[in-house]
Amino acid sequence: MKYVVIQGDGMADFPVEELGGLTPLEKAYAPHLDRLASEGRLGLVRTIPEGMPAGTDVGTMTILGYDLLRFHSGRAPIEAASMGIDLGDEDVAFRCNLVAIDRKAGDGGGAGVMKDFTAGHIASDDAAEIISLLQERLGGDGFDFHAGVSYRHLMVWHGGEDGMTTTPPHDITDRPIAEYLPSGTGAERLSRLSSDARRLIASHPVNARRRAKGETPVTDVWLWGQGRRPAMPTLTSKYGIEGGVITAVDVVGGLGRLAGLRRIEVPGITGFVDTNFRGKGEHALAALDTMDFVFVHVEAPDEAGHMGDAQLKVKSIEELDREVLGTILQGIGRFGEWAVMVLPDHGTPVSTKTHSADPVPFAIMGSAGPTTPKNTAGSGGAYGEREAAATGVMIEDGSTLLDCFLGDRWNEI
């Protein structure tokens, strides 16, 4: 039996006036997603447990079947696992975004406004130069900086504090940052580190080059998502399967590694809308020659949601449908018995530009699918938020869905 999970990061949304009152999922031409919904099982699942922050780390852990209260320790240590950074027992990892803060904008607190949490989706090579300088000048005094991809990096505080309150920068786009700065034990030292980094970044040659090309300059590092090293049972130990993960995003790669999944490298994947969608589908099929399970993560819808761009989100969903899901469905039949599940980890509504904790639609189809689909509500089972709600299927504990999927009990939903 072969299993594929496709996670369309942030795909779920609210109705958008620009799209005629439809959500991006409802507006997108997505015949393969609609096939899963109409021929298989469709419903809603709660991927963000009550009281937990709506984020990819939380949603993905839920989808992979983990109890968040037992195993979630923070986003950054998961990404550290993906990057091969071994955390000691006293180490605390922080996500370290390169961002653009407008300090000319009035915010009442003099700190500025979060203008771009990606620093113009800075290229990895440019970002690595900045992180390298921060490590050279600020590293070694209890702190270490590690370069990642584009704007996403890590800082490790050896013997540090992890109990302070921090805020993801993508949650505060165009907002004054003063009330979202770190607070609690250890926050003062983080503030000094951030101030030192800001002074170094201001005169960095990368920014001179970016300004000359009309690109967004980096102004700051933003530290958040802290935590200590987690310990999780692997999917192999839980289900007796061997699997892999395809992603351009370290938090998903790290969760895959902690879950015992092998990272499957795909050329040209970026974590943005210019990613190699078809390559993800093709490499997933190839991996199934030797694996039982492949987890495919597509970041593009989430990025479009954060940008508040409804049309771009529709396009990213259509690319996922045609190039990722379509490619997999076209070739998976050669394995005989198979099942495919598609769902978001959370919503990222274009109206709010941040994550939503609302339940999300899931769809499952397989070679042993039902001859009489249950999903007859609404317009006949198209894949979307309202169609999923109309089925009456609601899985409150999202961490149980993978058990159902891998246990071949999804026909009973």
C-alpha positions as MATLAB code, in Angstrom:
seq = 'MKYVVIQGDGMADFPVEELGGLTPLEKAYAPHLDRLASEGRLGLVRTIPEGMPAGTDVGTMTILGYDLLRFHSGRAPIEAASMGIDLGDEDVAFRCNLVAIDRKAGDGGGAGVMKDFTAGHIASDDAAEIISLLQERLGGDGFDFHAGVSYRHLMVWHGGEDGMTTTPPHDITDRPIAEYLPSGTGAERLSRLSSDARRLIASHPVNARRRAKGETPVTDVWLWGQGRRPAMPTLTSKYGIEGGVITAVDVVGGLGRLAGLRRIEVPGITGFVDTNFRGKGEHALAALDTMDFVFVHVEAPDEAGHMGDAQLKVKSIEELDREVLGTILQGIGRFGEWAVMVLPDHGTPVSTKTHSADPVPFAIMGSAGPTTPKNTAGSGGAYGEREAAATGVMIEDGSTLLDCFLGDRWNEI';
ca = [
       0.000    0.000    0.000;
       1.257    3.460   -0.944;
       0.207    6.642    0.848;
       0.646   10.320   -0.105;
      -0.285   13.372    1.979;
      -0.246   16.733    0.181;
      -0.259   19.718    2.518;
      -1.296   22.926    0.777;
       0.068   25.374    3.313;
      -2.490   28.040    4.224;
      -4.876   27.075    1.372;
      -8.055   27.628    3.386;
      -9.540   31.106    3.417;
     -12.659   33.232    3.870;
     -14.940   34.454    1.049;
     -13.229   37.246   -0.896;
     -15.196   40.102   -2.460;
     -12.650   40.378   -5.276;
     -13.400   36.745   -6.174;
     -17.172   37.265   -6.296;
     -17.688   36.107   -2.723;
     -15.828   32.830   -3.296;
     -12.785   31.635   -1.411;
      -9.576   31.044   -3.404;
     -10.205   27.284   -3.134;
     -13.704   27.725   -4.525;
     -12.545   30.080   -7.280;
      -9.595   27.957   -8.443;
      -9.975   25.581  -11.376;
      -8.923   22.439   -9.540;
     -10.427   19.323  -11.172;
      -8.136   16.907   -9.337;
      -8.981   18.333   -5.924;
     -12.653   18.185   -6.895;
     -12.220   14.549   -7.930;
     -10.869   13.668   -4.488;
     -13.783   15.458   -2.867;
     -16.482   13.902   -5.050;
     -15.139   10.349   -5.367;
     -13.585    9.976   -1.941;
     -14.211   11.493    1.464;
     -14.588   15.190    2.204;
     -14.926   16.943    5.535;
     -13.461   19.415    7.997;
     -10.650   18.783   10.459;
      -9.324   20.914   13.294;
      -5.550   21.082   12.800;
      -4.975   23.850   15.355;
      -5.956   22.659   18.848;
      -7.691   25.170   21.069;
      -5.212   27.427   22.800;
      -2.352   26.690   20.379;
      -0.993   29.297   17.932;
      -2.092   28.890   14.323;
       1.144   28.024   12.550;
       2.755   25.537   10.206;
       4.588   23.842   13.063;
       1.357   23.210   14.988;
      -0.731   22.270   11.950;
       1.879   19.951   10.484;
       2.488   18.160   13.781;
      -1.259   17.591   14.045;
      -1.452   16.236   10.501;
       1.466   13.901   11.256;
      -0.505   12.516   14.190;
       1.321   14.032   17.171;
      -0.230   15.218   20.430;
       0.779   18.880   20.619;
       0.611   19.023   24.403;
       3.205   16.246   24.632;
       5.547   16.995   21.766;
       5.395   20.665   20.711;
       8.266   22.701   22.161;
       8.443   25.563   19.663;
       8.925   26.146   15.948;
      12.626   26.977   15.917;
      13.937   23.692   17.410;
      12.013   21.833   14.713;
      13.756   23.890   12.053;
      17.078   23.252   13.784;
      16.510   19.529   13.288;
      15.924   20.117    9.583;
      19.162   22.115    9.291;
      21.176   19.434   11.113;
      21.817   21.668   14.125;
      22.207   19.531   17.242;
      20.781   21.332   20.248;
      22.153   20.639   23.705;
      19.889   20.193   26.700;
      20.399   23.838   27.738;
      20.182   25.337   24.250;
      17.208   27.384   23.068;
      16.644   27.857   19.336;
      14.949   30.958   17.927;
      13.663   31.553   14.438;
      15.588   34.549   13.082;
      13.797   36.363   10.254;
      15.476   39.050    8.199;
      12.787   41.734    8.004;
      12.121   45.305    6.892;
      10.792   47.655    9.582;
       9.744   51.197    8.683;
      10.869   53.418   11.546;
       9.612   56.562    9.865;
       6.045   55.378   10.342;
       4.504   56.643   13.558;
       3.434   53.953   15.990;
       3.252   55.800   19.261;
       6.091   53.741   20.668;
       8.897   54.844   18.392;
       9.717   51.289   17.304;
       8.312   51.382   13.775;
       5.980   49.314   11.609;
       6.533   45.805   10.214;
       6.566   46.496    6.476;
       7.896   43.191    5.118;
       8.552   40.067    7.173;
      10.471   38.564    4.215;
      12.706   41.583    3.430;
      11.494   41.417   -0.142;
      11.902   37.624   -0.244;
      15.627   38.168   -0.026;
      17.767   35.701   -1.976;
      19.539   33.060    0.098;
      23.000   34.180   -1.046;
      22.399   37.769    0.056;
      20.907   36.605    3.332;
      23.859   34.303    4.007;
      26.231   37.282    3.802;
      24.275   39.110    6.488;
      24.001   36.075    8.754;
      27.716   35.441    8.320;
      28.531   38.953    9.566;
      26.191   38.563   12.533;
      27.906   35.319   13.472;
      31.340   36.886   13.067;
      30.551   39.956   15.192;
      27.881   38.728   17.616;
      28.380   34.975   17.740;
      30.361   33.205   20.446;
      29.015   35.157   23.416;
      26.311   32.620   24.154;
      24.711   33.116   20.742;
      25.173   31.474   17.355;
      23.543   32.427   14.039;
      22.825   29.802   11.368;
      21.936   30.659    7.766;
      18.839   29.064    6.291;
      16.808   29.841    3.150;
      15.760   33.304    1.943;
      14.562   35.286    4.987;
      14.304   32.224    7.282;
      17.260   31.650    9.638;
      18.045   30.463   13.156;
      19.716   31.807   16.275;
      20.729   29.478   19.109;
      21.063   30.855   22.629;
      23.278   28.506   24.612;
      22.026   28.219   28.177;
      19.270   30.642   27.259;
      15.724   31.402   28.298;
      12.681   30.075   26.474;
       9.758   31.368   28.533;
       9.436   34.862   27.102;
       6.565   35.878   24.830;
       7.428   36.405   21.148;
       5.302   37.052   18.057;
       5.663   35.703   14.504;
       6.431   38.650   12.212;
       4.014   37.393    9.553;
       1.211   38.014   12.060;
       1.872   41.750   12.262;
       2.372   42.955    8.688;
       1.710   46.724    8.459;
       1.264   46.943   12.241;
       3.278   48.939   14.782;
       5.726   46.544   16.382;
       6.069   48.133   19.836;
       3.516   45.911   21.565;
       4.854   42.760   19.868;
       8.488   42.967   20.956;
       9.732   40.080   23.161;
       8.635   40.299   26.781;
       9.359   38.307   29.918;
      12.493   36.704   31.343;
      15.386   37.052   28.921;
      13.681   39.625   26.708;
      16.088   42.417   27.666;
      19.084   40.449   26.421;
      17.277   39.579   23.196;
      16.518   43.274   22.732;
      20.216   44.176   23.073;
      21.147   41.470   20.586;
      18.556   42.717   18.098;
      19.779   46.306   18.493;
      23.390   45.249   17.896;
      22.308   43.309   14.823;
      20.355   46.289   13.487;
      23.433   48.520   13.628;
      25.530   45.946   11.757;
      22.861   45.353    9.111;
      22.333   49.067    8.387;
      25.706   49.493    6.670;
      25.977   46.026    5.140;
      26.996   45.969    1.441;
      24.063   43.684    0.653;
      21.704   46.547    1.449;
      23.619   48.935   -0.784;
      23.248   46.463   -3.657;
      19.558   45.922   -2.914;
      18.813   49.641   -2.853;
      20.653   50.103   -6.155;
      18.416   47.444   -7.721;
      15.248   48.877   -6.210;
      14.862   45.931   -3.815;
      13.710   46.017   -0.215;
      16.660   46.470    2.152;
      16.989   44.422    5.341;
      16.683   46.501    8.502;
      16.440   44.005   11.380;
      16.443   40.484   12.672;
      13.198   39.323   14.290;
      13.541   36.578   16.903;
      10.572   34.314   17.667;
       9.305   30.713   17.829;
      11.776   29.706   20.541;
      12.028   26.294   22.155;
      14.212   23.421   23.287;
      14.928   20.146   21.502;
      11.791   17.946   21.229;
      11.664   14.138   21.409;
       9.090   12.424   19.187;
       8.407    8.799   18.225;
       8.949    8.141   14.524;
       6.208    7.169   12.107;
       8.136    3.968   11.456;
       7.859    3.001   15.120;
       4.178    3.962   15.198;
       2.996    2.552   11.872;
       5.762    0.335   10.530;
       6.233    2.433    7.394;
       9.226    3.987    5.673;
       8.645    7.455    4.306;
       9.943   10.725    2.981;
       9.143   14.427    3.002;
       9.292   16.975    0.181;
       9.477   20.617    1.233;
      11.444   23.820    0.770;
      10.608   24.994    4.299;
      12.787   24.049    7.249;
       9.992   23.737    9.792;
       8.335   20.990    7.733;
      11.672   19.387    6.897;
      12.555   19.392   10.582;
       9.265   17.803   11.585;
       9.796   15.217    8.885;
      13.234   14.416   10.215;
      11.965   14.164   13.799;
       9.175   11.899   12.532;
      11.738    9.642   10.879;
      11.018   10.730    7.297;
      13.855   11.092    4.808;
      14.240   14.496    3.134;
      13.666   14.097   -0.616;
      15.586   16.771   -2.508;
      13.822   18.369   -5.483;
      15.652   20.851   -7.739;
      14.086   24.279   -8.031;
      11.811   24.273   -4.999;
      11.775   27.679   -3.329;
       9.011   27.926   -0.730;
       7.370   30.585   -2.932;
       5.050   30.763   -5.921;
       7.942   30.240   -8.363;
       8.630   26.775   -6.961;
       9.000   23.613   -9.039;
       5.470   22.292   -8.571;
       5.763   19.490  -11.133;
       9.075   18.367   -9.675;
       7.370   17.784   -6.339;
       4.819   15.497   -7.965;
       7.397   13.633  -10.024;
       9.792   13.093   -7.118;
       6.941   11.928   -4.898;
       6.041    9.229   -7.424;
       9.674    8.187   -7.803;
      10.060    7.939   -4.034;
       7.117    5.555   -3.812;
       9.196    2.974   -5.679;
      11.120    2.432   -2.440;
       8.915    4.060    0.234;
       5.455    3.468    1.631;
       4.603    7.071    2.476;
       5.444   10.515    1.073;
       4.511   13.843    2.661;
       4.478   16.677    0.087;
       4.421   20.245    1.399;
       3.527   23.208   -0.843;
       4.195   26.613    0.730;
       2.977   28.861   -2.108;
      -0.676   29.392   -1.052;
       0.460   30.498    2.400;
       2.868   33.061    0.974;
       0.146   34.457   -1.307;
      -2.191   34.712    1.687;
       0.417   36.636    3.683;
       0.791   38.995    0.738;
      -2.974   39.581    0.670;
      -2.993   38.609   -3.024;
      -6.163   36.652   -3.830;
      -5.337   36.128   -7.500;
      -1.877   34.813   -6.683;
      -3.384   32.439   -4.136;
      -5.837   31.121   -6.725;
      -2.945   30.598   -9.147;
      -0.874   28.736   -6.551;
      -3.795   26.406   -5.783;
      -4.285   25.737   -9.482;
      -0.576   24.923   -9.850;
      -0.773   22.545   -6.866;
      -3.803   20.854   -8.407;
      -2.400   20.485  -11.915;
       1.304   19.901  -11.342;
       1.490   18.214   -7.918;
      -1.769   16.353   -7.356;
      -2.443   15.802  -11.063;
       1.011   14.332  -11.628;
       0.653   12.014   -8.628;
      -2.819   10.811   -9.597;
      -1.681   10.171  -13.149;
       1.100    7.812  -12.050;
       0.148    6.322   -8.701;
      -2.065    3.632  -10.199;
       0.977    1.568  -11.124;
       1.440    0.704   -7.470;
      -1.881   -1.115   -7.238;
      -3.189   -0.171   -3.811;
      -2.888    3.479   -2.842;
      -4.501    6.425   -1.028;
      -4.001   10.200   -1.321;
      -5.021   12.861    1.202;
      -4.955   16.642    0.630;
      -5.486   19.330    3.265;
      -4.073   22.625    4.564;
      -2.272   22.911    7.879;
      -4.307   26.070    8.624;
      -5.919   28.905    6.748;
      -4.110   32.094    5.705;
      -6.902   34.469    4.691;
      -5.887   37.181    2.239;
      -8.104   39.618    4.161;
      -6.033   39.300    7.353;
      -2.644   38.318    5.863;
      -2.065   35.978    8.784;
      -2.963   32.477    9.953;
      -6.413   31.304   10.981;
      -7.213   28.558   13.500;
     -10.510   27.643   11.804;
     -11.078   24.000   10.789;
      -9.827   23.208    7.285;
     -11.163   20.959    4.496;
      -9.604   17.548    3.918;
     -10.210   15.142    1.039;
      -9.117   11.503    0.750;
      -9.347    9.156   -2.228;
      -7.814    5.764   -2.867;
      -7.780    2.666   -5.006;
     -10.294    1.018   -2.646;
     -12.564    4.058   -2.609;
     -16.301    3.952   -2.037;
     -18.588    3.111   -4.932;
     -21.219    5.440   -3.485;
     -19.588    8.644   -2.220;
     -21.105   10.184    0.901;
     -20.239   13.697   -0.201;
     -23.501   14.619   -1.916;
     -24.198   17.904   -0.137;
     -24.089   21.282   -1.813;
     -22.975   21.310   -5.449;
     -21.854   17.695   -5.429;
     -18.602   17.535   -3.543;
     -16.244   20.160   -4.962;
     -13.195   20.724   -2.765;
     -13.740   23.846   -0.703;
     -14.452   25.159    2.750;
     -18.229   25.380    2.438;
     -18.600   22.058    0.620;
     -16.572   20.374    3.347;
     -18.757   21.946    6.034;
     -21.906   20.828    4.188;
     -20.920   17.155    4.505;
     -21.399   17.344    8.258;
     -18.053   15.583    8.789;
     -16.027   17.316   11.508;
     -12.915   15.755   13.052;
     -12.262   17.743   16.206;
      -8.993   16.029   17.122;
      -6.924   16.422   13.982;
      -4.128   14.240   15.332;
      -6.381   11.196   14.841;
      -6.788   11.712   11.091;
      -3.462   10.121   10.124;
      -4.358    6.994   12.123;
      -7.555    6.774   10.120;
      -5.734    7.385    6.836;
      -2.864    4.944    7.348;
      -5.167    2.420    8.986;
      -7.312    2.376    5.813;
     -10.362    3.398    7.813;
     -11.027    6.610    5.924;
     -13.887    4.964    4.029;
     -15.725    4.857    7.345;
     -15.687    8.645    7.775;
];
